[in-house]
Amino acid sequence: MKTHRYPSVLTIAGSDSGGGAGIQGDLKTISSLGCYATTAITAITVQNTCGVTAIHSIPPEIVSGQIASIMTDILPDAIKIGMVHSVSLVNAIAAVLQFYPQTPIVLDPVMVATSGDKLIEDHTLAAMKEKLFPLARLITPNLDEASILAGMKINTVAEMHRAGYMIMESGCKSLLLKGGHLQGNQLTSLYFSADGTVEEFISERIDTNNTHGSGCTLSSAIASFIARGMRLKDAIANAEIYVHQAISSGATVETGQGNGPLNHFFKPLNLIINEMV
């Protein structure tokens, strides 16, 4: 008789052949945090640490089929959504997930890779805001993505506050605005909660180019901590610490000739086994 289960996380994202971001980065993150990872692949990228040279889109019906097969069998405790680069994919994902409002979703609105390569088609952002933002418990844009969402340049923490309030007005339940692209020795991220409060998460900048996949890692880490039973605010705090430690522990490692990956497995957990309620 089945009496136990693993906390599970479904990641819906693109494949990174370089292994640092996307599905591969998510799988490493979710697994290292003791959760069972399932996947729905939205695209295959031709990518390494130096950049993205091609994107092959997975047919929308295959993407929605992957999601439906997981939701009807291995119902996740949390979902992370990453690279969704076309309107048809947005529609396909939303069409399935709208029937599972009880499952918390962390949406990372991936638009540009660390290398600067564009990862989203025109008009997709509007569809994402209309169809996926209302389904997500948390949106996690970086400053480049937040600049697009808010329609303003962001160069200071004060401007992060202004942009955050503007993005919240577009229909977000809550928002984590990541400040990793700001200049300075301190990194500040802002969490805009559903009740209107704003909290700062501050960490020291690590001098390294090995940050490829840090955004994917953060969002999948948040989803993993939610799956483990944490409240959203605590999940964010723990995910911020995890990403900082993953960057620090891989800071001096050379993997490729460009922006290297994080060390996701600096202190991996065994797969967690919970009693079934």
C-alpha positions in Angstrom: 0.0 0.0 0.0 1.3 3.4 -1.0 1.9 5.6 2.1 4.5 8.1 1.0 5.2 10.5 -1.8 7.9 12.8 -3.1 7.3 16.6 -3.2 7.2 17.2 -6.9 7.8 20.2 -9.2 6.8 20.5 -12.9 9.1 22.7 -15.0 7.7 24.1 -18.2 10.7 25.5 -20.1 13.1 25.3 -23.0 16.0 23.0 -23.3 19.6 24.5 -23.0 22.1 22.2 -24.7 24.8 23.9 -22.7 23.2 22.5 -19.5 23.2 25.6 -17.3 19.8 27.1 -17.8 16.3 26.1 -18.9 15.1 22.5 -18.4 18.6 21.3 -17.5 19.2 24.0 -14.9 15.7 23.4 -13.5 16.2 19.6 -13.2 19.5 20.1 -11.4 18.0 22.7 -9.0 14.8 20.7 -8.2 16.8 17.5 -7.7 19.4 19.1 -5.5 16.7 20.5 -3.3 15.2 17.1 -2.6 12.2 17.3 -5.0 11.0 15.1 -7.8 11.2 16.9 -11.1 8.9 16.5 -14.1 9.1 18.4 -17.4 7.3 19.9 -20.3 9.8 21.1 -22.9 8.6 24.1 -24.9 11.6 24.5 -27.2 15.1 23.1 -28.1 17.8 25.7 -28.2 21.2 25.4 -30.0 23.2 27.0 -27.2 26.4 27.0 -25.2 28.1 29.3 -22.7 28.8 31.8 -25.5 25.2 32.2 -26.8 22.1 31.0 -28.6 22.4 30.3 -32.3 19.0 28.6 -33.1 15.6 27.8 -31.5 13.4 24.9 -32.5 9.9 25.3 -31.2 8.0 22.2 -29.9 4.4 22.0 -31.4 1.9 23.5 -29.0 -0.2 20.3 -28.9 2.9 18.4 -27.8 3.6 21.0 -25.1 0.0 20.9 -23.8 0.1 17.1 -24.0 3.2 16.9 -21.9 1.6 19.1 -19.2 -1.7 17.3 -19.2 0.0 13.9 -18.9 1.8 15.1 -15.8 -1.1 16.9 -14.2 -3.4 13.8 -14.5 -0.8 11.4 -13.1 2.0 13.0 -11.1 0.2 16.1 -9.9 2.9 18.6 -8.9 3.1 20.5 -5.6 4.3 23.5 -7.6 5.0 24.5 -11.2 7.8 26.7 -12.7 7.2 28.2 -16.1 10.3 29.5 -18.0 10.9 30.0 -21.7 7.6 30.4 -23.6 8.5 32.2 -26.8 5.4 32.2 -28.9 1.7 33.2 -28.6 0.6 29.7 -29.5 2.6 28.2 -26.7 1.2 30.6 -24.2 -2.3 29.7 -25.3 -1.5 26.0 -25.1 -0.1 26.2 -21.6 -2.8 28.3 -20.3 -5.5 26.1 -21.7 -4.3 23.2 -19.5 -3.2 25.0 -16.4 -6.5 27.0 -16.0 -8.1 23.8 -14.7 -5.5 23.5 -11.8 -5.9 26.8 -9.9 -4.9 25.1 -6.6 -1.4 24.4 -7.9 1.0 27.4 -7.2 2.8 28.6 -10.3 6.1 30.6 -10.4 6.5 32.3 -13.8 9.9 33.5 -14.9 9.1 35.6 -18.0 12.3 34.7 -19.9 12.9 37.2 -22.8 16.7 37.5 -23.2 19.5 35.0 -22.5 22.5 35.9 -20.3 24.4 36.2 -23.6 22.0 38.9 -24.8 20.2 36.7 -27.3 16.5 37.3 -27.7 14.4 34.3 -26.7 10.8 35.5 -27.2 8.8 36.3 -30.4 7.0 39.6 -30.9 3.5 39.8 -29.4 4.2 36.9 -27.0 4.6 39.2 -24.0 1.0 40.6 -24.4 -0.4 37.1 -24.6 1.7 36.1 -21.5 0.4 39.1 -19.5 -3.2 38.2 -20.5 -3.2 34.4 -20.1 -0.3 33.4 -17.8 0.1 36.3 -15.3 -3.4 35.7 -13.8 -2.6 32.1 -13.2 0.8 32.7 -11.5 1.3 33.1 -7.8 4.6 34.8 -8.4 6.3 36.6 -11.4 10.2 36.8 -11.3 11.5 39.2 -14.0 15.1 40.4 -14.0 15.8 44.1 -14.7 15.9 43.8 -18.5 12.6 42.0 -18.5 11.1 44.4 -15.9 12.1 47.3 -18.0 10.1 45.9 -20.9 7.1 45.1 -18.6 7.1 48.5 -17.0 8.1 50.5 -20.1 10.9 52.3 -18.3 14.6 52.1 -17.8 15.7 50.8 -14.4 19.1 51.8 -13.1 18.6 52.3 -9.4 16.7 50.6 -6.5 14.3 53.6 -6.4 13.5 52.9 -10.0 13.0 49.2 -9.2 10.3 50.3 -6.7 8.5 52.4 -9.3 8.7 49.7 -12.0 7.5 47.1 -9.5 4.4 49.0 -8.7 3.7 49.5 -12.4 4.1 45.8 -13.1 1.9 44.8 -10.2 -0.9 46.9 -11.7 -0.8 44.8 -14.9 -2.4 41.9 -13.0 0.3 40.1 -11.0 -0.6 38.5 -7.7 3.0 39.0 -6.5 6.3 40.0 -7.9 10.0 39.3 -7.3 12.0 41.9 -9.1 15.6 40.7 -9.4 18.3 43.3 -9.2 21.3 41.3 -10.3 22.0 43.6 -13.3 22.4 46.8 -11.2 25.9 48.2 -10.7 27.5 48.0 -7.3 28.8 45.5 -4.8 25.4 44.8 -3.3 22.5 43.0 -5.1 19.0 44.0 -4.2 15.9 42.1 -5.1 12.4 43.4 -4.3 9.4 41.2 -3.3 6.0 42.9 -3.9 3.5 40.8 -2.0 -0.2 40.4 -2.7 -1.0 42.5 0.4 0.9 45.5 -0.9 4.0 45.2 1.2 7.5 45.3 -0.3 10.5 43.5 1.1 14.2 43.8 0.1 16.5 40.8 -0.2 20.1 42.0 -0.2 23.3 39.9 -1.0 26.9 40.6 -1.8 27.9 40.5 -5.5 30.3 37.7 -6.4 33.0 38.5 -8.9 32.4 35.8 -11.6 31.0 35.3 -15.1 29.5 32.0 -14.0 25.9 33.2 -13.6 24.3 31.6 -16.7 21.0 30.1 -15.6 20.8 32.0 -12.3 17.3 33.3 -13.1 16.0 29.8 -14.1 17.6 28.4 -11.0 16.0 31.0 -8.7 12.5 30.4 -10.0 12.8 26.7 -9.9 14.3 26.9 -6.4 11.3 29.0 -5.2 8.9 26.4 -6.7 10.9 23.6 -5.0 10.7 25.3 -1.6 6.9 25.9 -2.1 6.6 22.2 -3.0 8.3 21.3 0.3 5.6 23.3 2.2 7.1 26.7 2.7 5.1 29.9 2.5 5.9 32.1 -0.5 8.0 34.6 1.4 10.1 31.9 3.1 10.5 30.1 -0.2 11.9 33.2 -1.8 14.3 33.9 1.0 15.6 30.3 0.9 15.9 30.3 -2.9 17.9 33.6 -2.8 20.3 31.9 -0.3 20.6 28.8 -2.5 21.3 30.7 -5.7 24.0 32.9 -3.9 25.7 29.8 -2.6 25.5 28.0 -6.0 27.1 31.0 -7.7 29.8 31.3 -4.9 30.7 27.6 -5.0 31.1 27.6 -8.8 32.7 31.0 -9.2 36.2 29.9 -10.1 35.3 26.8 -12.2 35.8 27.0 -16.0 33.0 25.5 -18.0 33.1 26.7 -21.6 34.5 29.9 -22.9 31.6 32.3 -22.0 29.2 32.7 -19.1 29.5 29.5 -17.1 26.9 27.7 -15.0 26.2 27.7 -11.3 27.2 24.8 -9.1 23.7 23.5 -8.4 25.0 20.5 -6.5 27.2 22.3 -3.9 25.2 20.6 -1.1 22.5 18.3 -2.6 19.7 16.7 -0.6 18.4 13.2 -0.8 15.0 12.9 -2.4 12.5 13.9 0.3 9.9 11.3 1.2 6.8 12.6 2.8 3.9 10.7 4.4 0.7 10.8 2.4 -2.1 12.6 4.1 
